[in-house]
Amino acid sequence: MYYFCSSSPSMTVYACDCSKETLEKANEIVCNTKGVHVKDRFCLFLLDVSKETFPDWLFCKSCRNSCANDVDLVLGSSNSSMIEKLPVFLRDDQCCVGGIDFITMIFTLSAIPFDIMPATLERCVSVLKPGGLVLFRDYGLYDMTMLRFLPHQRVGFREYMRSDGTFSYFFTLDAVRELFRASVLVELNLEYCCVISVNRKNGKKMQRVWVHGKFQKPKSC
């Protein structure tokens, strides 16, 4: 996320995680990073995207309805009661940040049970501006980590559970395509990325298979 902020002085990054410790670590890294000052443009919040809806301050219902008409995002009587607590980085005249231009889902969906992936993705799309992008990268079928799982760790079709209780799903292009199309996203790019990396210490080769995708929310939505 630092590279996004440093490459564009006008960009603000909103990042969430279900772990408070992870957010604290991310904040520590940002605060201690030398060079471009990005602390004020890196906003963290606690959220389990697999279970919870995004807060209204990202994209409130009133602004979602009026976004297509280019209405100014100002706090009015029609939506002032929708937001219980505004984050400190919002201006006094803002009810929300007006939606997100692009969402990065990097090794995110694979850690969520397959049966709730559609609802999770729909929640993400709900805060995306019309014309906004979803940038996707995740584990692909036959990635080396999939081949390391033992038979008893399999809990579903291409779905496994690690010893710590977390999930790991391995995608095909068709599975990703079907999932994102169901959320009314337009496919711009979707491909496998196969990489052979070498451990410099022991010379061991690691065959990685990832799925890369770029999807767009229709401007009419």
N, C-alpha and C positions, 0 to 999 in steps of 0.2 A: 504494500500500500504506500510505502514511503516513496517509491519510484513514481507512482501516479501523481502524488502531491508535488514532488520536486520537479517533475517535467511540465507541470501546468500550475502557475502561481494562482490561478483563479479557481482551482479545483478543491472541493471539500470531500473528504472520504468519511462515510458512516459505516462502522463495522460493529457487528454483533457476534456474541458467542454465548453458549449456555453455561460457560465456566467463568466465574468471577476471577479466579486465579489467572486464567488465560488472558483476560482483558487487562488485568493489572500488569502482567508481564509485557503485553503489547504496548501499554502506555509507558512503561519504563523504558522500553527500547526506543520509542519515538522521542521521549523527553531527553534521552542521552545521545541521540543521533546528532553528529556534528554536520555543519554545512547549512543546507537550506532549512529554514525554520518552518516546520510543518505542524507543530503542536496544536495551534489554534484552528487548523483545518483537518484535524483527525479526531473524529467524534465517536466514542465508544459507548455501547449500551448493552445491558444484559438481556438476552432473549433466547429462548429455545425455539428456533424457527419450525421445528417439527411438531410443536404443540401449541404455540402461541401466535396470535396475529401481531402484525407490526403496529407500533404506536401511531396514533393519528397525526402526531407532529411531523411524520415523514411525508404523508400525503392524505390529508383529511378528506372525508367523503364529499364535502361541498366543493373542494378544489378539484377533486377527480371529475366531478360532474361538469365543472365549468372550464376545465383545462383546454378542451378542444376549441373553446370560444375565445381563448387568449385573455381571460379575465384576470386582473391583478389579484395576487394572493394576499389579501389583507384581512385582518380580523374584523368580522362583522357580527351582528346580533344573530344571524342565521346559524353560525357555527361556533360561537364562542363557548357554548356549553358542552361541545363535543370533546374538549381537551381538558383533562383534569389537572395536568401538570405540564407546563411547557419547559423544555430544556433551556438552560441559560444562554445558549448561543443563538437563539432566535431573537430577532428584533422585536420591539414592542408592537409593531404593526403586522407581524406575521402570525398566522395560525398554524403554519406548517412550512416545511422547506420546499414544498411544491412538487414533490415526487423525485424519483431517482433517474438519472440519465442512463446509467448502465449498472448492472449487477454482476459481480464475479461469483461464480459457484465453482470453486476449485477444491476438488476432493471433499465435497460437501454432501451431495445426494447419496453417495455410496455408503455413508455412515448412518443413513436413515433407513428404517425398515421399508421394504419395497412397497408394501400396501399403503403407506402414508406418503409416499413420494409425490403423487399427484396433488394432494392437498397442500403439501409444503411448497411445491412449485407455484401453485395458484396464489398462495399468500405472498410470495416474492413478486409475482407479476402484478399484484394489486397495487404495489407502491411504485411501479415502473411507469414513467411517462409514456404517452403514446409516441411511438417511434424509437423508444429506448431499447437498449440491447441487453441480452444476457450472454455473458462470456462463460463458457462451460469447459471444464477439464476434469476428467475422473478416470477411474481404473477401467481398462478394457478387458475383454474376454481373453483368458490365457496369460494375463500378466503374471510375472514370476511369484507375486504374493498369493495369487489364487492357487498356484500349483503347490504351494507349501502347506496349505490347509490339509488337515487330516479328515478322513471321511465323516467322522462323528461331529465335526464342526459345521457341516453343511446343514443349514436350516431352511433352505428354499432353493428355487431354481436360480443358479448363479449367485446365491446369497449364503454368506458364512458368518459365524460368530467367533470373535476372538476370545482368548482366555479371560480377558478383562470384561467381557460382556458386551463389547461394542460390535457393531455390524460392519460388514464389508460386502458390497455388491459389485459385480463385474459386468459392465455394459457392453452390448453390441450396438452398432450404429442404428439398427432398426428399433431397438428398445428405447434409445434416446430420442429418436425421431418421433416415435409414437407418443412418448411422454410429453414432449414439448408441443407437439401439434395439438394434443388434447387441451393444452392451456392456451390455445389460439395464438401461438407464437410462430413466426415465419422463419423457416430455415434459410440461413444465409451461407453457412459453411458447416460441414460435418465430416470428420475423417478420423481414421486411426493414426496414432503417432507411435511408431515402434522404434525404440531406442535400446542400444546395447551399451551399457555403462560398465566401466572396469574399476574395480576396487584397487587403488594404487598400492595398498599395503600388501595384499595377498594375491593380486592379479586375477581375482575371480570375476568372471563376466556375469552381468545381471541383465536379463532380457525383460525390458519394460514395455508394456502395452497400455497406452492411454487413449482416451477418446477426447478429441478437441471439437468444440462446436461454437457457433455464433448464431444467435437467434434474435429476432426483432419483434417487438410488440407493434401490431398494426397502428398506423397513425389515426385510424378511425375509431380506435377503442377508447 
